[in-house]
Amino acid sequence: MKKPSSLKRIAVFIKPDIKYIVFSAVLSLVTVGLTLYFPILIGRAIDCIVKKGEVDFISLKGYLLKACLCVVLNAAFQWLMSTFNNKITFKTVKRMRETVFGKLQKLPVSYIDSHPHGDIVNRMISDIDTFADGLLMGFTQFFTGVMTILGTLIFMFALNFYIALAVVVITPVSLFVAKFISGKTYSMFNNQSILRGKQTTVIEETVTGAKVLKAFGYEDKMLERYNAVSDDLKKASVKAIFFSSLVNPSTRLINNFVYAAVGAFGALSVIGVLGGSSITVGILSSFLNYANQYTKPFNEISGVITELQNAIACANRVFDFLDAESIPDDSKSLELGEVRGDVEIKDVSFSYSPEKPLIKDFNLSVKKGSRVAIVGPTGCGKTTVINLLMRFYDVDSGAIYVDGVNTKDVTRKSLRKNFGLVLQDTFIKNGTVYENISVGNTEASKEEIIAAAKAAHAHGFITRLKNGYDTVISDEGSLSLGQRQLISIARVMLCIPPMLILDEATSSIDTRTELRIQSAFNKMMQGRTSFIVAHRLSTIREADIILVMKDGNIIETGNHEQLLKKKGFYYNLYNSQFES
């Protein structure tokens, strides 16, 4: 299916403010009319004083008063037009950002994982800001400029046909030059936007990974990478700006010829050399004013076209983001109510990329209340199983059943409500401790939140914070890794769903606290189906069943004692922890 043009897609975001656009257009016409009427008044005022000894003071006073009134009204209407244009632009940008942010919520995890986060942020912030600047310039100058050109032409033809004809003959040259140069600059501005996104990515990686980069002495390499991207951006920007900057001087040169032609033809007409009726000095003065007003919009429009090219390039990057495949709508699927916790994985195969198979013909049957530990070397597929259970990714073949219901037949939201998830990579949003814990249950009372924090052994450090539970925290280092993890665990403690997923849930917690957390987990897991991913095998000795994975397959199953007696892969993996 053919995609609509960029202008049509932009129009969709602008359409709700059509009434403001109409008001702005009316005001633009009024300001243009006042601007064009002003030279006539000045010309007539000049004709009142050019005749020797015959100054018509009464008429002169009238024309000057009208001219002053024109200036005042023009300023007032321009201010109103600017107000409407700003309102249109910022409401359009707000609408676009809301659409993009809404799209972000609908994107599959696979998209987020496969695209640089800095580039996504750049599209949502910088690209939309650039689009806003171009849009505002377009509303402010483009329409008014076009109306001014048409109006001056009408007035000039009304004053003198031959002089106006000379102007019209030269004008197409200016338009051709502007169109030719602008057409060349679009791809340059598009490349500039792409490189700006890469630069944002490098900066984000440097900020988020500052400790690791410093620990490994990688600062110079990151600086080299940044400088390389920055150099490419500089070259692209200089090239785009250079070619776009040719538009204005080129059109100005041609417009100067227009002005000169008006002056020459007008002078000849005043002295009667040019055929046809002669004109007065005042009319010539009006004509020269019109010639100046006529050429000026071309210079402004050429600059506007350049900015619009940049704005459209940025808008297309935003539209590419909006065109990304969303998570399929499952609103008409079954709602999974509260479940018992029976889970069956049947003949499941999955790979992140077709050329690299990961999980093949995976089978697992888990009864309600069972504690299933998943262990194995890095990259064996442990976390992938969790991703499939939560439907962050869908299986390539086979099926996963919860209480006999295929998870593909139910809404993702209702499925995930039945899982409590604690990940190794913790998420802390910018907000109070109360707000961060209540992510698990937004309807929970403060008393329930405090009880959950106590169960997670987080209450102690929270009360030592400056403002206790009202302390504002963020993802930028206000808490230690262990404290962040405790808050993540408190979230799950708050909602206690029928099934639990603990992916390296205690990896960032000291041994003493871990023992307390394990005690809390044991209490929380009673009667609940639990999936535990762990590298520290000492933490999963109490599991009902341990799945030992390698290369996407289960190679051993059993409890801790049974697997040790086999003296197989698990035996070697477990004992390797104690080797010095």
N, C-alpha and C positions, 0 to 999 in steps of 0.2 A: 504493500500500500504506500502510495506516494505521500511523503510528509508535506504538510503545509509550509508555505514560505515563512521566512523569519518575520517579515512585516505582518503577516496574518496572525502569527502567534503572539507578537507584541500587541497587536490590536485587541486580542482577547483579554489581556491584562488591563488595557486602557478603557475598554468599552463601558465598564460600570460607572465611569466618570464622564460620560458623554455630555451631560448637562454643563459641566465645567468647561469642557472643550468648546461647546457652542458659545458660552459666555465669553471665553477667551478669544474666539474667532470674531465675535461681534465687537469686542473692545479693540481688537487688532485693526478691524476695518475703520473704526472711529478714529483711532490714533493715526492711521495712515491718511485718512481724509483730512484731519487737522494739519498733519505734516505737509500735505500737498497744497492745502489752502494758504498756508503761511507765505510761500514765495509769491503767490498772486497779490496778497496784501502788500508785501514789501515792494513788488514791482509797481503797483499802482501808487504807492507812497513816493517812489522815486519819480514817477511821471508828474507828480504834483509839484516837484521842485526843480526839474531840469530846464524848464523854459526861463530864459533870462528875464528877470523882473516880474515874473508871473508865478508866485508861490501861492498855491491854494491851501491856506492854513486850515480851514475848516475840514476839507476832505482829508488832508494829511493827518489831522488829529483823529478823525474817525478810523482811518486805516491802521494807525499805530495802536489805538485802543483795542481794535479787533485782533491785531497781531499779538498783543500782550495776553488777551483772553485765550487765544489759541495755545500759547505757550503753557499757561496755567492748567487749562483743561487737558492738554496733551500729557503733562506730567502726572496729573491725577489718574487719568485712564491707563497710563503705562504702569503705574503702581498697582492698580487693581488687576491688570492683566498679569503682572508678575506674581501677584498673590495667587490667582487662579492656576497659573502654570506650575508654581511650586506645589500647590495642593494636588494637582493631577500627577506630577512626577513622584512625589513622596508616597501617595496612596498606591500608585502603580508598583513602586519598588517594594512597599510593605506587602502588597498582594503577591508579588513574585517571590519574596523571601519566605512568606508563609507557605506557598506552594512547594518551594524547594525543600523547606524543612519538613513539611508533611511527606514529601517524596522520600526523604532520608529515613523516615520511620517505616516506610513500606519496602525498602530495599532489602534483599536477602543478605545474610551474613557473608555469603560468598563474594558479593560485590564489595563490601566494606573491607574484607580481607585481601582482595586482589587489587585495590586501588590505593595509591598514596593518600594518607589522611590529609596531608597538607594541601594537596591539589583539590580535594573535596571542599575543604575550608575556603580555599582561594576562590572557587567558583561561587560559593555562597556569600562571600564578603566582598572581595576586591572586584570580581567581574561584575557583580550587580551594582556596586558603587560606580564603576566606570560607565556602565549602561545608564545609570541615573543621570550622570553628568551630561552624556550625549543627548539623552531624552529631553532634559531641561533646556539645553542649548537649542534643540530642534524646535521645541514649543515657543521659546522666547524669541528666536531670531529667524527661523526658517519661514514660517507662515507670514510673519510681518514683512520679511524681505521680499517674498514673492508678490504680496499685495502692493508693496511699494513700487516694485518694478512695473507691474501692470498699470497702476494708477498714474505713475509719471509718464508712461507711454501715451495714455489717453489724453492727459493734460497737454503733453508736448505736441501731439497731432492736432489738437484743438487750437493751439497757439500758432504753429507753423508746420505745414505738411513736409516741406523739403528738408528742414533741419531734423525733424523727427525721423524721416526716412533715412538720413545719413546715420543716425544713431542705431536704427534697427539693422542696417546692413553690416555694421561692425560688430554688433552684439554676439551673433552666433560663434564668432571666433573665440570669444571669452568663454562661452559655455562649453565649446569643444575641448579647449585646453583643460578646464576644470574637471570635466568628465573623464578625460584621458588619464590624468594624473591620479585622480581619486580611485579609478578602477584598478590601478597598479598597487595601491597602498593597502587594499583589504587583506590580502594574504600576508602582508608584512605585519599588520596589527594582530592578526590571528596567531601568527607565530610568536609574537610578543606576549600574548595572553598565556599561551602554553608554557613558555619559559618562565613567566612570572609564577605559575603554579608550581613548577619544579623548584624554583627558588624558595617558595613558601615551605615546601616539603623538607628541604635541607635544613632550614631554620628550625622547623618544628622538631625534627629528629635531633638536632643539636641541643635544643632546650630540654626535651624529655629524656634524652640519654646522656645528660651532662656528666653524671657520676661515672658511668661506664666508660665513656670516651676519655675522661681524665685518668681513670684507673689504668687503662691500657695505653695511655699516651697517644691517643688517636686524634688529638686536636688538630695537628698539622695536616693530616689526611682530610679531615672534614673541611678545614680551611681551603685546601686545594680544590676539593669538590665544590665548595661554595664559590670560590673565585672562578672556576671553570664555568659554572652556570651563570654567574654574574657577568662574566665576559661575554658569553653568548647572548644574554639579555641586553647588555649594553650595545652590542653590534646590531642586534635586531631592532632595538629602540631607535638608535641613531639612524639606521637605514629607513625605518618607517617615518620618523620625524623629518628626515631630510627630504624625502620624496613628497611627503604631505605638505611641507613648508614651501614647496615650489608653486603650489596652487595660488596662494595669495599674491606673491609678487608678479606672477605671470598674468593673472587677471587684472591686477592694478596697472600693469604696463599697457594692456589693451584698453582698459577703461580710461587711461590718460589720453589715448588717441581719440576716444569718444568725446571727452571734454574739449580737446583741442578742435575737433571737427565742429562741435557746437559753437565754440567761440568764433571760428573762422566764418562759417556759414551765417551766423547771427550778425556779425559785423558787416558782412557784405549786404545782408538784407536791410540793416539799419540805414545804410547809405544809398540803398536803392540799386546796387549793382546786380544783385540776384533777382532773377525774374519773379514775377508775382508781386503781391502787395508787400510793402515795406513794414517793418515792425518798429515799435518805439524802444527807447533805451530801457524803460521799465520792464517791457516784455522780454527783452534780451536778458535782463538781470534775472527774471523769473526762470527763463530757459536754462541759464547757467546753473541756477539753484537746482532745477530739476535734473540736469545732467549729472550734478554731483550726487543728488539723492538716488538717481537711477543707477549709477555705477557703484555706490557704496554697498548696497545689498549684495551685489555680486561678490565683493570681497568678503563680506560676512558669511554669505552662503557657502563660499568655497571652504572657509574655516569650519563651518557647521558640518558640511559634507565629510570632511576629514574626521571630525569627532564622531559623527554618526557611523562611519565605517568602523572605527574602533569600538563604538558601543554595540553595533550589530555583531562584530566578531566575538565580543564578550557574551552577548546574549545567546549566541549559538552554542557556546561552551555550556551555558546554563541549560539550554534546551537539550543538549546531548545528555546531560545529567538527568533531566526529566524524562528522556526517552529510554533510559536504562530499564531493563526488565524488572518489574516489581514482583514481590511475592504474590503468587496467584490468589485471587480473592476466594476466601473459603467461608464467607459469611452465610452461605446456604448449606454448609456442611453440618453434620451433627454436632450438638453440644455435648461434650463429655462431662458428665456430672462427677461427683466425688466417687473415686474408685476404691476397690479393695487393695490393689497393688500387684495383681498377677501380670507378669510381663513375659512375652515370648518373642524372641527374635528368630525368624524363620528364613533360611536360605538367603540372607542379605549379602549383597555385593555392593561395593561403593569405591569410588576413586575421585579425588579432587580434579584430576586431569586424565583423559582417556589413555594416554600413553604411559601412565604410571599407576597400575592397579594397586590398591591398598588392602581392602577387605574383600574376601571372596568366599561365598557360601558359608556365611557366619550363622551359627545356630546356638540358641541359648533359651532355656526355660527357667523362669524365676517365680517362685511362689510368694504369696503375700507374706510380708514380714521378714523375708530373707535378707541377709546382709551379703552383698556380692562385692568382693574386692577384685579389681582389675589391675594386674601388674605386668611389667615387661620393660624391655629396654626402650629408650627414647625413639619415637617414630614408629612404634609397633602398631598403633591404632587405638590406644587407650582413650584419648580425648575424642577421637573420631566417633567412637561408640556413644559417648555422651552427646556429641553434636547430633547424632542420628536419633537418639532417644528424645531429645528436646525439639527435634525437627528444625534445628538451625540449618541443616542440610537434609535433603530427601534422599532416600536410598535409590540406587540405580536399578536394582532388582530385588525381589523378595519383599518381605513385609515385617513390620513390628506391630505387635498386638498388646494392648493394655486391657485386661479383663475381657479378652476375646474380641475386642474391637480394633480394627485396623486403624492405626494412628493417622493414615492418609485420608480417612473418611471423616475425621473430626476437625474442628477448628483448632488452629495452633494455640490460640489464647486459652481455650478450655483445657487443652492438653497440658500446657505449661503451668496452669493454675494448680495442677496436681503434683508438680515437682517443686521441691525446695532446692535451690542451687547455690553452692558456695564454690567459687573458682579460685585458682591460684592468683590470677590477675584481678585484684580487687577494684571495685568501682566506688569512688567517692565523689558525690556531686557537690557543687558549691552551695552550701546551706548549713543549717544547724545540725547537731548530732541527732536531735529528735527527727528532723526531716530525712536524714540519711537512713536511720533505722526503719522509719515508717515506709520506705520504698517497698518493704515486704508486705505491708498492709496499711494502706493510706487511711483507713477508717479506725485504726487502733487508737486507744486513749493513751495519755502520757503514762498512766499507771501500768498499762500493758507493755508499753515500750521499755519502761524501767525494769519490769519483771523479765523481759526478754534479754536485756543487757546483763542483768544479774546472772541469768542462766548461762550466758555466753562468757561470763567472767570479764565483762567489759565495764561493769558499773564502777569498779574501783578507779581506773584511770580516767573515766569520764568525769567523775566528781572532782578530780584533781585539776581538770581544765579550768581556764579562767572563768568561764561562765557556765560550767557544768554542761548539762544537756542543751543549753541555749548557745553554746559556743559555735561560732561559724567556722566550719572546716572546708577544705577543698582538696582537689586531687594534686596539689602542687607542693606537697611536702610538709603540711601542717601536722601530720601524724606519722608515726613510724609504720613500717610494713606490718608488724605484728598487731598494732592497734587498728589499722585499717582492716585487717583480716578479722579481728574480733567483732568489729561493727558489721562486717558481711555475715558473720555467723549469727549475730543478734537478729538480723533481718529474717533469717530462716526460722530462728527460735520464735519469732513473732507470729508467723503464719502456720507453722507445723503442718505441712501438707502430707498426704498419704504416702508419697514417695520422695526420697532424698537422693541428691547427687552431690558428692563431696569430691571435687577435683583438686587434689593437693591442698585440702582445706586448712591444714595446720602447718604448711610448709614454711611460713614466715613467723612462727610462734616459738618462743623458747621452750625448753624441755619441761620446766616446771608448769608453765601455763598450759602446755600441751596435755599434760596429765589431767588437769582440771577440765579442759575442753573435751578430752576423750570420755571422761565421766559424764559430762553433759550430753555428748553425742550418744553414748550408750543408752541414756535415759530417753533421749529424743527418738532414737531408732527403734525402740521397743514397739513391736507391732507394725512397723512401717518398712516397706521395701526400700532398701538402701543400696546405692551403687557408690563404691569408694575407689577412687583412683589415687594411688600412692606410690611414691618412690621409696619412702622409709617403710620397709616391710614390717618393722616392729609395731607399726600402728594398725595393722590389719590382721593380727594373729587371732582376734576374736571373731573374724568373719565366718559366716556359715559355709561359704564357698569362695574359693579363690580361683580366678581365671588367669592363667598365665598365657600372655599373648606374645607372638613373635611374627613379624611380617604380615600382620593383619589376620592371623589365624590363632585359634585357641589350641595350644599344644599340650597343656596340662590343666587338669581340674581337680579340686579336692579342698579339704580344709588345711590349716597350717601343718598339723602333725602328719597327716596323710602325705602331703607333698614332700615334707622333709624325709620321710621314710623311703620315698621313691628314689631319692638321691639323683634327681634329674635336673632340669634347667632351673626350677625354682630353688632347689637345694643349693646350687652353685650361686644363684643370684642373691639368696639370703645370706649365705656365708661370706660373700664378697664384701658385705657391709662392714664386717669386722676385721678384714684384712688390712694391715698397715702398709 
